[in-house]
Amino acid sequence: MKRFFKTFPFLLCVLYLTTPAWSQDSTAFQWTPEKMIQLDVVGDPVVSPDGELVAYEVRETLMSKEKSSFRTQVWVQKTDGSMKRQFTQGEHSANNPRFTPDGKALTFTASRNDDKNQVYRIYLNGGEAEQLTHAENGVGSYKWSPDGSKIAYTMTDPETDEEKNRVKEKRDVVLVDKNYDFSRLYVETIKENPEDNTTTQIAAGDFDVTSFDWSPNGETIVFSHQPTPKIDDGRKSNISTVPADSGSVKSLVDWKGADGNPLFSADGSYIVFESSGGQEEPIGLTDIYRVSIESGNTPEALGKTPDRSASIVEWGPDGESLLIAESRNTLTALYRLPVHGGDAELITPEDGVYDDFDLSDDGQHLVFTFEQPSTPPNVYTSAINSFNKKQLTNIYADVDFPEMGKTELISWESKDGMKVEGLLTYPIGYKEGDNVPLILNVHGGPAGVYSQGWTGGGSIYAIQYFAAEGFAVLRPNPRGSTGYGKKFRYANVQDWGYGDYEDLMTGVDKVIDMGVADEENLFEMGWSYGGYMTSFIITRTDRFNAVSMGAGLPNLISMVNTTDIPSYLVGHMGGYYWENEELEEIYERHSAIYQLDKISTPTQIIHGLEDDRVPTSQGKEFYWALQEREVPSELILYPRTPHGPREPKFIADVSNRIMQWFKQYLKE
């Protein structure tokens, strides 16, 4: 059973997974943004019910004169390594591989016939892919019923005839917060001839379905839902049940805060789910609860995980515990959490980043991805009760990687004694005693985290590219970061740009004291909340030669009224600025735009033209203010780009432009 992924309301959720396979000429691989983004990406492994096969996605990059996109195909191989083959072909991507409950076929989603995402099936013993669903507006997420006779899926409301006519007649006026297109729940009954399938919409009502699960007997579906599709309304989600053949919706969990990812117990008597515990926690807090299927019961909290940002993977093989994924400082980990009381038990070693877990039906075969700073991601397997990972894929076998810059974990004390960790990547060929330029790279969120993942993958910040150009890169996890527990994550509430600033700058001082960083050549870059810190850092110091602000928010007052997640900023600031003079002062004190007279550092500003998370106006406002004050600055805008580039040419372009900007201000 594959888990549903939560969508966190962080200011920056743009994480480019880079689990590669080199599918082009690899004879002259270099650490450049262009080469790095062209490394293929592996992910979403799923294991067959009997544990003998694993399917996974491999994403390739299409970069030519007129192309700048990604394409994903599904691969299948045996867990004993005796067979491996590409399972899907063609011009269209294939995603979301899932084995049918009987293990005889593999299903996936693709947009092949009408540009609408549908579920397809291929039998493992051969044959052509056959289309199973015919969702008018395409399938979102999907799950097989336990007996394999039905598929439940979500679909966003298609355009009505009236809406289509409005577009044709140029009357398509947008009414904000009106006429929502909801994600609704459907069940398709699978016939021997897929053309005879029947589809039923279940769970009638105007709410947005976010995740769901089948009961063991296939008679009921439990689902989480929020009042509107607005991302900010994810903090108001609840859980209900509905008969799988349609009927009345029965509320199961209806209290304040966010509730999601419900999962039935093996006997169907109760569900477990992720929750903020009956209160709104816009900064981020997720514990695990259980509740009886009988309505009216108060949910019961399970044991707390170390970071309290728990994500349910699925049931453990004993049926009495859950597998939970969570950040663990600069690592990610898998825990075993008892459902009848007890503490979370760490399963995975503390040696790298584990992700994308899936467990076979017999509970004997766990598959996942694993990576380290110098170890590219691949798919692995292990027994769950005696963890010992075995590598299954080796998609970099034909890549002759050049020398890498070493990455190490360092720690230091902030100005107030707070312990802070960070990852320091050295320039390639670094020798002890060398003084080198240092880039401070601030993550998004602020509840993001830098983990010990592969540093050679394509990203808006191509770490090994900067290392190849002679720069050291410090990636700190200041207060507010995920992975260090609730207290640390909440430590920057009403304190943006102050305590976290000290965490960052004492980290820079640490690297200088180590004899690594040249204090005459300091640079800084960050995206989203990292971009916010960029704008604020240069109001507090002129130590940096130059900085690069990506999708930053220098004006919190205009930001809170225009972002698609206002509650996140309100949670950190303590309310809206118009509520009283004290709150207005807090917003202004934490906004760089109100302290322009203190800025002299050359500033590059990068933004997407379709950014709803941090609207483009934030970047433009800061740029024109700096221009008025004659601060050296440049503004770079990417078309078709939301809160971070999606097209490979643009992703590669970011690091190149940052390097060009920094080199202008590099002192000999």
C-alpha positions as CSV (number, residue, x, y, z in Angstrom):
1,M,0.0,0.0,0.0
2,K,1.5,3.3,-1.1
3,R,1.1,6.2,1.3
4,F,-0.4,9.6,0.3
5,F,2.0,12.5,0.6
6,K,1.0,15.5,2.7
7,T,1.2,19.0,1.3
8,F,2.8,21.2,3.8
9,P,2.0,24.9,3.7
10,F,5.7,25.9,3.8
11,L,6.6,29.0,1.9
12,L,9.0,26.8,0.0
13,C,7.9,23.3,-1.0
14,V,10.1,23.2,-4.1
15,L,12.3,20.2,-3.5
16,Y,13.9,18.8,-6.7
17,L,14.4,15.1,-6.1
18,T,17.4,13.9,-8.0
19,T,17.6,10.1,-8.1
20,P,19.3,9.9,-11.5
21,A,20.2,7.6,-14.3
22,W,22.4,8.9,-17.1
23,S,20.6,8.2,-20.4
24,Q,22.7,10.3,-22.7
25,D,26.4,10.5,-23.6
26,S,28.2,10.3,-20.3
27,T,31.8,10.5,-21.6
28,A,32.4,14.0,-20.5
29,F,30.3,14.5,-17.4
30,Q,31.0,17.7,-15.5
31,W,29.5,19.4,-12.5
32,T,27.5,22.0,-14.4
33,P,23.8,22.9,-13.9
34,E,23.0,21.6,-17.4
35,K,24.7,18.2,-16.9
36,M,23.3,17.8,-13.4
37,I,19.7,18.5,-14.4
38,Q,20.0,16.0,-17.2
39,L,20.6,13.2,-14.7
40,D,17.6,10.9,-14.6
41,V,15.5,10.7,-11.4
42,V,14.2,7.5,-9.7
43,G,11.4,7.4,-7.2
44,D,8.0,6.0,-6.1
45,P,9.1,2.3,-5.7
46,V,6.2,-0.1,-5.0
47,V,6.6,-3.8,-4.3
48,S,4.3,-6.6,-5.5
49,P,2.0,-8.3,-3.0
50,D,4.3,-11.4,-2.9
51,G,7.5,-9.3,-2.6
52,E,9.1,-10.7,-5.8
53,L,8.9,-7.6,-8.0
54,V,9.4,-3.9,-7.5
55,A,8.2,-1.2,-9.9
56,Y,9.5,2.4,-9.9
57,E,9.6,5.6,-11.9
58,V,12.6,6.9,-13.8
59,R,12.3,10.5,-14.9
60,E,14.4,11.7,-17.9
61,T,15.1,15.2,-19.0
62,L,14.2,16.4,-22.5
63,M,16.3,19.4,-23.5
64,S,16.6,20.4,-27.1
65,K,16.2,23.6,-29.1
66,E,12.4,23.6,-28.5
67,K,12.0,21.2,-25.6
68,S,12.5,21.8,-21.9
69,S,10.5,19.3,-20.0
70,F,10.6,16.0,-18.1
71,R,9.2,12.6,-19.0
72,T,8.7,9.6,-16.6
73,Q,8.5,5.9,-17.4
74,V,7.9,2.9,-15.3
75,W,10.5,0.2,-14.8
76,V,10.1,-3.3,-13.2
77,Q,12.6,-5.6,-11.8
78,K,12.8,-8.6,-9.5
79,T,13.9,-8.0,-5.9
80,D,16.5,-10.8,-6.3
81,G,18.1,-8.8,-9.2
82,S,17.5,-11.4,-11.9
83,M,15.4,-9.3,-14.2
84,K,15.0,-5.6,-15.0
85,R,13.1,-4.0,-17.9
86,Q,11.5,-0.7,-18.9
87,F,7.8,-1.4,-18.6
88,T,6.2,1.7,-20.3
89,Q,7.3,3.4,-23.5
90,G,6.3,6.3,-25.7
91,E,6.1,10.1,-25.7
92,H,3.8,10.4,-22.7
93,S,4.8,10.1,-19.1
94,A,3.7,7.1,-17.0
95,N,3.4,7.7,-13.3
96,N,2.0,6.2,-10.1
97,P,2.8,2.5,-10.6
98,R,0.7,0.2,-8.5
99,F,0.4,-3.6,-8.6
100,T,-3.1,-5.0,-8.7
101,P,-4.2,-6.9,-5.5
102,D,-3.8,-10.3,-7.2
103,G,-0.2,-9.3,-8.3
104,K,-0.9,-10.3,-12.0
105,A,-0.8,-6.8,-13.5
106,L,0.6,-3.3,-13.0
107,T,-1.4,-0.1,-13.3
108,F,-0.2,3.4,-13.8
109,T,-1.6,6.8,-14.8
110,A,-0.9,8.5,-18.1
111,S,-2.3,11.1,-20.5
112,R,-2.3,9.2,-23.8
113,N,-5.5,9.6,-25.7
114,D,-7.2,12.8,-24.8
115,D,-4.6,14.6,-22.6
116,K,-6.5,13.6,-19.5
117,N,-4.8,11.5,-16.9
118,Q,-6.3,7.9,-16.8
119,V,-5.4,4.6,-15.2
120,Y,-4.0,2.0,-17.5
121,R,-3.2,-1.7,-16.9
122,I,-0.6,-4.0,-18.3
123,Y,-0.4,-7.7,-17.4
124,L,3.0,-8.8,-16.2
125,N,3.1,-11.7,-18.6
126,G,2.8,-9.4,-21.5
127,G,0.4,-7.5,-23.7
128,E,-0.6,-3.9,-24.5
129,A,-1.6,-1.3,-22.0
130,E,-5.4,-1.1,-21.7
131,Q,-7.2,2.0,-20.4
132,L,-9.3,1.3,-17.4
133,T,-10.8,4.7,-16.4
134,H,-12.5,7.3,-18.5
135,A,-12.6,10.2,-16.1
136,E,-13.8,13.3,-17.9
137,N,-11.3,15.6,-16.3
138,G,-8.6,13.0,-15.6
139,V,-7.7,10.9,-12.5
140,G,-5.9,12.5,-9.6
141,S,-4.9,9.8,-7.0
142,Y,-6.3,6.3,-7.2
143,K,-6.5,3.1,-5.1
144,W,-7.6,-0.5,-5.9
145,S,-10.2,-2.1,-3.7
146,P,-8.9,-5.0,-1.6
147,D,-10.5,-7.6,-3.9
148,G,-9.4,-5.9,-7.1
149,S,-12.8,-5.4,-8.5
150,K,-13.0,-1.6,-8.2
151,I,-10.8,1.5,-8.4
152,A,-11.5,4.6,-6.3
153,Y,-10.1,7.8,-7.6
154,T,-10.3,11.6,-7.2
155,M,-11.3,13.9,-10.1
156,T,-11.5,17.7,-10.2
157,D,-14.8,19.1,-11.5
158,P,-14.7,19.4,-15.3
159,E,-15.9,22.5,-17.0
160,T,-19.6,22.8,-17.5
161,D,-21.1,23.6,-20.9
162,E,-21.9,27.1,-19.6
163,E,-18.3,27.6,-18.5
164,K,-17.0,26.4,-21.9
165,N,-19.3,28.8,-23.7
166,R,-18.1,31.7,-21.5
167,V,-14.6,31.0,-22.6
168,K,-15.6,30.8,-26.3
169,E,-17.6,34.0,-26.0
170,K,-14.9,35.9,-24.1
171,R,-17.2,36.2,-21.0
172,D,-14.9,34.2,-18.7
173,V,-14.8,36.6,-15.8
174,V,-13.0,35.2,-12.7
175,L,-15.0,35.5,-9.5
176,V,-12.6,35.0,-6.6
177,D,-13.6,32.5,-4.0
178,K,-16.7,31.5,-6.0
179,N,-17.7,28.5,-8.1
180,Y,-14.9,26.2,-6.8
181,D,-13.8,23.2,-8.8
182,F,-13.7,20.5,-6.1
183,S,-11.8,17.3,-6.1
184,R,-14.5,14.6,-5.7
185,L,-14.4,10.9,-5.1
186,Y,-15.4,8.3,-7.7
187,V,-15.5,4.5,-7.8
188,E,-15.1,2.6,-11.1
189,T,-16.2,-1.1,-11.3
190,I,-13.8,-3.0,-13.4
191,K,-15.3,-5.4,-16.0
192,E,-13.6,-8.1,-18.1
193,N,-14.0,-5.6,-21.0
194,P,-13.0,-2.2,-19.7
195,E,-15.4,-0.6,-22.1
196,D,-18.2,-2.0,-19.9
197,N,-16.9,-0.4,-16.7
198,T,-19.3,1.6,-14.7
199,T,-18.4,4.7,-12.7
200,T,-20.2,6.2,-9.7
201,Q,-19.6,9.5,-7.9
202,I,-19.7,8.9,-4.2
203,A,-19.5,11.3,-1.2
204,A,-21.8,14.0,-2.6
205,G,-21.2,17.5,-1.2
206,D,-19.2,20.6,-1.8
207,F,-15.9,19.8,-0.2
208,D,-12.4,18.9,-1.6
209,V,-11.3,15.3,-1.1
210,T,-7.6,15.1,-0.3
211,S,-6.9,11.4,0.6
212,F,-8.8,8.2,1.1
213,D,-8.6,4.5,2.0
214,W,-10.7,1.3,1.5
215,S,-12.1,-0.7,4.3
216,P,-10.8,-4.3,4.4
217,N,-14.1,-5.7,3.2
218,G,-14.3,-3.1,0.4
219,E,-17.7,-1.8,1.6
220,T,-16.7,1.6,3.0
221,I,-14.3,4.4,2.0
222,V,-12.8,6.7,4.6
223,F,-11.6,10.1,3.3
224,S,-10.2,13.4,4.4
225,H,-11.6,16.6,3.0
226,Q,-11.4,20.4,3.4
227,P,-14.0,23.1,2.8
228,T,-12.5,24.5,-0.4
229,P,-9.6,23.6,-2.7
230,K,-7.6,26.6,-1.4
231,I,-4.3,25.4,0.0
232,D,-4.8,27.6,3.1
233,D,-7.9,25.6,3.9
234,G,-5.8,22.5,4.4
235,R,-5.6,23.6,8.0
236,K,-9.4,23.0,8.3
237,S,-9.6,19.4,7.0
238,N,-11.8,16.7,8.5
239,I,-12.4,12.9,8.1
240,S,-15.6,11.2,7.0
241,T,-16.8,7.8,5.7
242,V,-19.1,6.9,2.8
243,P,-20.4,3.5,1.4
244,A,-18.3,2.5,-1.5
245,D,-21.4,2.2,-3.7
246,S,-22.5,5.7,-2.7
247,G,-24.8,6.9,0.1
248,S,-24.8,9.3,3.0
249,V,-21.6,10.8,4.2
250,K,-20.9,10.1,7.9
251,S,-18.6,12.5,9.8
252,L,-15.9,10.7,11.8
253,V,-13.5,13.4,12.9
254,D,-14.8,17.0,13.0
255,W,-12.7,19.3,15.2
256,K,-10.4,22.2,14.6
257,G,-7.2,21.9,12.7
258,A,-5.9,19.6,10.0
259,D,-6.7,15.9,9.8
260,G,-5.6,13.7,6.9
261,N,-4.2,10.5,5.5
262,P,-6.8,8.1,7.2
263,L,-6.0,4.4,7.1
264,F,-8.2,1.5,8.1
265,S,-7.1,-1.1,10.7
266,A,-6.9,-4.7,9.5
267,D,-10.2,-5.6,11.1
268,G,-11.9,-2.4,9.9
269,S,-13.0,-1.4,13.4
270,Y,-11.0,1.8,13.6
271,I,-8.8,4.2,11.6
272,V,-5.5,5.9,12.2
273,F,-4.8,9.3,10.8
274,E,-2.5,12.3,10.9
275,S,-3.7,15.3,12.9
276,S,-2.8,18.6,14.5
277,G,-4.9,17.4,17.5
278,G,-8.1,19.5,17.4
279,Q,-6.4,22.9,17.1
280,E,-5.0,24.9,14.2
281,E,-1.2,24.7,14.0
282,P,-0.2,26.8,10.9
283,I,3.5,26.6,11.8
284,G,3.3,22.8,11.5
285,L,2.6,20.0,14.0
286,T,1.5,16.5,13.1
287,D,0.8,13.6,15.5
288,I,-0.9,10.3,15.0
289,Y,-4.4,9.5,16.3
290,R,-6.8,6.6,16.2
291,V,-10.6,6.7,16.3
292,S,-13.4,4.0,16.2
293,I,-15.5,3.8,13.1
294,E,-18.5,4.4,15.3
295,S,-19.1,8.1,15.2
296,G,-19.2,10.3,18.3
297,N,-15.9,8.9,19.8
298,T,-13.1,11.2,20.7
299,P,-9.9,10.5,18.8
300,E,-7.1,8.9,20.9
301,A,-3.5,10.2,20.5
302,L,-0.8,7.7,20.0
303,G,2.8,8.2,21.2
304,K,4.6,11.3,20.0
305,T,7.3,11.0,17.4
306,P,10.6,12.9,18.1
307,D,9.9,15.7,15.6
308,R,6.1,15.7,15.8
309,S,5.9,15.9,12.0
310,A,4.8,12.3,11.6
311,S,3.8,10.9,8.2
312,I,2.0,7.6,8.0
313,V,3.6,5.1,5.6
314,E,1.3,2.1,6.4
315,W,0.7,-0.7,8.8
316,G,3.5,-2.7,10.1
317,P,3.5,-6.5,9.5
318,D,2.1,-7.2,13.0
319,G,-1.0,-5.1,12.5
320,E,-0.4,-3.6,15.9
321,S,2.0,-0.8,14.9
322,L,2.4,1.8,12.2
323,L,5.4,2.7,10.0
324,I,6.0,6.4,10.3
325,A,8.4,8.5,8.2
326,E,9.8,11.7,9.6
327,S,12.8,14.1,9.5
328,R,15.5,13.4,12.1
329,N,17.9,16.3,12.3
330,T,19.7,16.2,8.9
331,L,18.5,12.7,8.2
332,T,15.2,11.1,7.4
333,A,14.0,8.0,9.1
334,L,11.4,5.3,9.5
335,Y,9.9,4.6,12.9
336,R,7.6,1.8,14.3
337,L,4.8,3.4,16.4
338,P,2.6,1.0,18.5
339,V,-1.2,1.8,18.2
340,H,-2.0,0.6,21.7
341,G,0.5,2.8,23.6
342,G,4.3,3.1,23.6
343,D,7.1,5.2,22.1
344,A,8.2,5.4,18.5
345,E,11.1,3.0,17.8
346,L,13.7,3.9,15.2
347,I,14.0,1.3,12.4
348,T,16.5,2.7,9.9
349,P,20.1,3.4,10.7
350,E,21.2,7.0,11.1
351,D,23.4,7.0,8.0
352,G,21.5,8.9,5.3
353,V,18.2,9.9,3.8
354,Y,15.5,7.2,3.5
355,D,12.3,7.9,1.6
356,D,9.5,6.5,-0.6
357,F,8.7,3.5,1.6
358,D,6.4,0.6,0.5
359,L,5.8,-2.7,2.2
360,S,4.7,-6.0,0.6
361,D,1.4,-7.5,1.7
362,D,3.2,-10.3,3.5
363,G,5.1,-7.7,5.5
364,Q,8.5,-9.3,4.6
365,H,9.8,-6.9,1.9
366,L,10.3,-3.2,2.4
367,V,11.4,-1.1,-0.6
368,F,12.6,2.5,-0.4
369,T,15.0,5.0,-1.8
370,F,18.3,5.9,0.0
371,E,20.9,8.5,-0.6
372,Q,23.9,10.3,1.1
373,P,25.8,13.5,0.1
374,S,28.2,11.5,-2.1
375,T,25.9,8.6,-2.8
376,P,23.3,9.1,-5.5
377,P,19.7,7.9,-4.8
378,N,18.7,4.4,-5.8
379,V,16.0,1.9,-4.8
380,Y,16.8,-0.5,-2.0
381,T,15.1,-3.3,-0.2
382,S,15.2,-4.8,3.3
383,A,13.4,-7.0,5.7
384,I,11.4,-4.9,8.1
385,N,12.1,-6.7,11.3
386,S,15.8,-7.1,10.7
387,F,16.9,-4.0,8.8
388,N,19.7,-4.6,6.4
389,K,19.4,-2.7,3.1
390,K,20.2,-4.2,-0.2
391,Q,20.6,-2.1,-3.3
392,L,18.3,-3.0,-6.2
393,T,18.9,-0.3,-8.8
394,N,22.1,1.1,-10.1
395,I,21.0,3.7,-12.6
396,Y,24.3,5.5,-12.5
397,A,26.3,2.5,-13.5
398,D,27.3,4.1,-16.8
399,V,28.1,7.6,-15.4
400,D,31.8,8.4,-14.8
401,F,31.3,11.0,-12.1
402,P,34.3,13.4,-11.6
403,E,35.6,14.2,-8.1
404,M,33.1,15.7,-5.7
405,G,33.3,18.4,-3.1
406,K,33.2,16.7,0.3
407,T,30.2,17.4,2.5
408,E,30.3,17.2,6.3
409,L,28.0,17.9,9.2
410,I,29.1,20.7,11.5
411,S,27.5,22.3,14.6
412,W,27.9,25.5,16.5
413,E,26.4,27.6,19.2
414,S,24.3,30.6,18.3
415,K,24.6,33.9,20.1
416,D,22.0,32.9,22.7
417,G,23.4,29.4,23.2
418,M,21.0,27.6,20.8
419,K,22.7,24.6,19.2
420,V,22.6,24.7,15.4
421,E,23.6,22.2,12.7
422,G,24.5,22.7,9.1
423,L,26.1,20.9,6.1
424,L,29.3,22.3,4.8
425,T,30.4,21.3,1.3
426,Y,34.0,22.0,0.4
427,P,35.3,23.1,-3.0
428,I,36.5,20.2,-5.2
429,G,40.1,19.6,-4.5
430,Y,40.1,21.5,-1.3
431,K,43.3,21.2,0.8
432,E,43.5,21.9,4.5
433,G,44.5,25.4,5.2
434,D,43.0,26.8,2.0
435,N,40.9,30.0,2.5
436,V,38.1,29.9,-0.1
437,P,35.0,32.0,-0.9
438,L,31.9,30.9,1.1
439,I,28.3,30.9,0.0
440,L,25.7,30.9,2.8
441,N,22.6,29.0,1.4
442,V,19.4,29.5,3.4
443,H,16.6,27.0,3.0
444,G,12.9,27.8,2.6
445,G,10.0,27.2,5.0
446,P,11.1,28.4,7.5
447,A,10.2,24.9,8.5
448,G,12.3,23.4,5.7
449,V,15.4,21.4,6.5
450,Y,18.7,20.6,4.8
451,S,19.2,16.8,4.9
452,Q,22.2,14.7,4.1
453,G,21.0,13.9,0.6
454,W,22.9,13.6,-2.7
455,T,24.6,16.9,-3.6
456,G,25.2,16.0,-7.3
457,G,21.6,16.3,-8.6
458,G,20.0,19.0,-10.6
459,S,18.5,21.8,-8.6
460,I,18.0,25.5,-8.5
461,Y,21.0,25.5,-6.2
462,A,23.4,23.0,-7.9
463,I,25.7,22.4,-4.9
464,Q,28.5,20.5,-6.7
465,Y,28.6,23.2,-9.4
466,F,29.4,25.8,-6.9
467,A,32.0,23.4,-5.4
468,A,33.5,22.9,-8.8
469,E,33.8,26.7,-9.2
470,G,35.9,27.0,-6.0
471,F,33.2,27.9,-3.5
472,A,32.4,26.3,-0.2
473,V,28.7,26.1,0.6
474,L,27.2,26.3,4.1
475,R,23.6,25.1,4.4
476,P,22.5,25.7,8.0
477,N,19.3,24.6,9.8
478,P,18.5,27.6,11.9
479,R,15.7,27.8,14.5
480,G,12.4,27.2,12.8
481,S,13.7,24.2,10.8
482,T,12.0,20.8,10.8
483,G,13.7,17.8,12.2
484,Y,14.7,19.1,15.6
485,G,11.5,18.9,17.5
486,K,8.5,21.2,18.1
487,K,10.3,23.6,20.4
488,F,13.1,24.3,17.8
489,R,10.5,24.6,15.0
490,Y,8.5,27.2,16.9
491,A,11.6,29.1,18.2
492,N,11.4,31.8,15.5
493,V,7.7,32.8,16.1
494,Q,7.5,36.6,16.0
495,D,11.3,36.6,15.6
496,W,12.0,36.3,11.8
497,G,15.3,38.0,11.0
498,Y,16.7,38.1,14.5
499,G,17.3,34.8,16.3
500,D,17.5,33.0,13.0
501,Y,19.9,35.6,11.7
502,E,22.3,35.0,14.6
503,D,22.1,31.2,13.9
504,L,23.2,31.9,10.3
505,M,25.9,34.4,11.0
506,T,27.5,32.4,13.9
507,G,27.6,29.5,11.4
508,V,29.5,31.7,8.9
509,D,31.8,32.7,11.8
510,K,32.3,29.0,12.5
511,V,33.5,28.2,9.0
512,I,35.8,31.3,9.1
513,D,37.2,30.1,12.5
514,M,37.8,26.6,10.9
515,G,40.2,28.3,8.5
516,V,38.0,27.4,5.5
517,A,36.1,30.6,4.6
518,D,37.8,33.7,3.3
519,E,36.0,36.5,5.3
520,E,36.7,38.9,2.4
521,N,34.7,36.7,0.0
522,L,31.3,36.0,1.6
523,F,28.1,35.5,-0.5
524,E,24.5,34.5,0.3
525,M,21.6,33.0,-1.5
526,G,18.2,31.6,-0.6
527,W,14.7,30.9,-2.0
528,S,11.3,31.7,-0.5
529,Y,11.8,32.1,3.3
530,G,15.5,31.8,2.4
531,G,14.9,34.7,0.1
532,Y,13.2,36.6,2.9
533,M,16.4,36.0,5.0
534,T,18.4,37.3,2.1
535,S,16.5,40.6,2.1
536,F,16.7,40.9,5.9
537,I,20.3,39.9,6.2
538,I,21.5,42.8,4.1
539,T,19.6,45.2,6.4
540,R,21.7,44.0,9.3
541,T,25.2,43.5,7.9
542,D,27.4,44.5,4.9
543,R,29.7,41.5,5.3
544,F,28.5,39.8,2.1
545,N,30.1,40.8,-1.2
546,A,26.8,40.1,-3.0
547,V,23.5,38.2,-2.4
548,S,20.8,36.4,-4.5
549,M,17.2,36.6,-3.4
550,G,15.0,33.9,-4.9
551,A,11.2,34.3,-4.5
552,G,11.8,36.4,-1.4
553,L,9.3,38.4,0.7
554,P,10.8,41.7,1.8
555,N,7.4,43.3,2.7
556,L,5.4,41.1,5.1
557,I,2.5,43.6,5.1
558,S,1.8,43.3,1.4
559,M,2.7,39.6,1.5
560,V,0.1,38.5,4.0
561,N,-2.7,40.1,1.8
562,T,-1.6,38.5,-1.4
563,T,-0.1,35.0,-0.7
564,D,-2.2,31.8,-1.1
565,I,-1.2,30.8,2.5
566,P,-1.8,33.8,4.7
567,S,-2.5,31.7,7.8
568,Y,1.2,30.5,7.8
569,L,2.5,34.0,8.0
570,V,-0.1,35.1,10.5
571,G,0.8,32.1,12.7
572,H,4.4,33.3,12.8
573,M,3.7,37.0,13.3
574,G,0.9,36.4,15.9
575,G,-2.0,37.9,14.0
576,Y,-2.8,40.3,11.2
577,Y,-1.0,43.7,11.1
578,W,-4.3,45.6,11.1
579,E,-5.5,44.1,14.4
580,N,-3.5,46.5,16.6
581,E,-0.5,48.9,16.6
582,E,1.8,46.3,18.2
583,L,1.2,43.8,15.4
584,E,1.7,46.4,12.8
585,E,5.0,47.3,14.4
586,I,6.0,43.6,14.4
587,Y,5.3,43.3,10.6
588,E,7.3,46.4,9.8
589,R,10.2,45.5,12.1
590,H,10.5,42.2,10.4
591,S,10.3,43.6,6.8
592,A,13.4,44.6,4.9
593,I,11.4,47.1,2.8
594,Y,11.1,49.4,5.9
595,Q,14.8,49.4,6.4
596,L,16.1,50.3,3.0
597,D,18.4,52.9,4.3
598,K,20.6,50.2,5.8
599,I,21.1,48.3,2.5
600,S,24.2,48.6,0.4
601,T,24.9,45.0,-0.7
602,P,24.7,44.2,-4.4
603,T,21.5,42.2,-4.7
604,Q,20.2,39.8,-7.4
605,I,16.5,39.2,-7.4
606,I,14.9,36.1,-9.1
607,H,11.2,35.4,-9.3
608,G,8.6,33.4,-11.2
609,L,5.9,35.3,-13.0
610,E,3.1,32.9,-11.9
611,D,4.0,32.7,-8.2
612,D,1.0,32.6,-5.9
613,R,2.9,31.5,-2.8
614,V,5.2,34.6,-2.8
615,P,3.7,36.9,-5.4
616,T,5.9,38.4,-8.1
617,S,5.1,41.8,-6.8
618,Q,7.4,41.1,-3.8
619,G,10.5,40.8,-6.0
620,K,9.5,43.8,-8.2
621,E,8.8,46.0,-5.2
622,F,12.3,45.3,-3.7
623,Y,14.1,45.7,-7.0
624,W,12.6,49.1,-7.7
625,A,13.3,50.3,-4.2
626,L,16.9,49.2,-4.5
627,Q,17.1,50.9,-7.9
628,E,15.8,54.2,-6.4
629,R,18.5,54.0,-3.7
630,E,21.2,53.1,-6.4
631,V,22.1,49.8,-4.8
632,P,23.6,47.5,-7.5
633,S,20.8,45.1,-8.3
634,E,19.2,43.1,-11.1
635,L,15.8,41.5,-11.5
636,I,15.3,38.1,-13.3
637,L,11.8,36.9,-14.1
638,Y,10.9,33.4,-15.3
639,P,7.7,33.0,-17.4
640,R,5.4,30.0,-16.8
641,T,7.0,29.7,-13.4
642,P,5.2,29.3,-10.1
643,H,7.0,29.2,-6.7
644,G,10.2,27.8,-8.3
645,P,11.1,26.8,-11.8
646,R,9.6,23.6,-13.2
647,E,11.3,23.5,-16.6
648,P,14.8,22.0,-16.8
649,K,16.3,24.9,-18.8
650,F,15.1,27.4,-16.2
651,I,16.2,25.2,-13.3
652,A,19.8,25.1,-14.7
653,D,19.6,28.8,-15.5
654,V,19.2,29.8,-11.9
655,S,22.6,28.5,-10.7
656,N,24.4,29.9,-13.8
657,R,23.0,33.4,-13.2
658,I,23.8,33.3,-9.5
659,M,27.4,32.3,-10.3
660,Q,27.7,35.1,-12.9
661,W,26.4,37.6,-10.3
662,F,28.7,36.4,-7.5
663,K,31.8,36.4,-9.7
664,Q,31.3,40.1,-10.5
665,Y,32.0,40.8,-6.8
666,L,34.6,38.2,-6.1
667,K,37.8,39.7,-4.7
668,E,41.1,38.3,-5.7
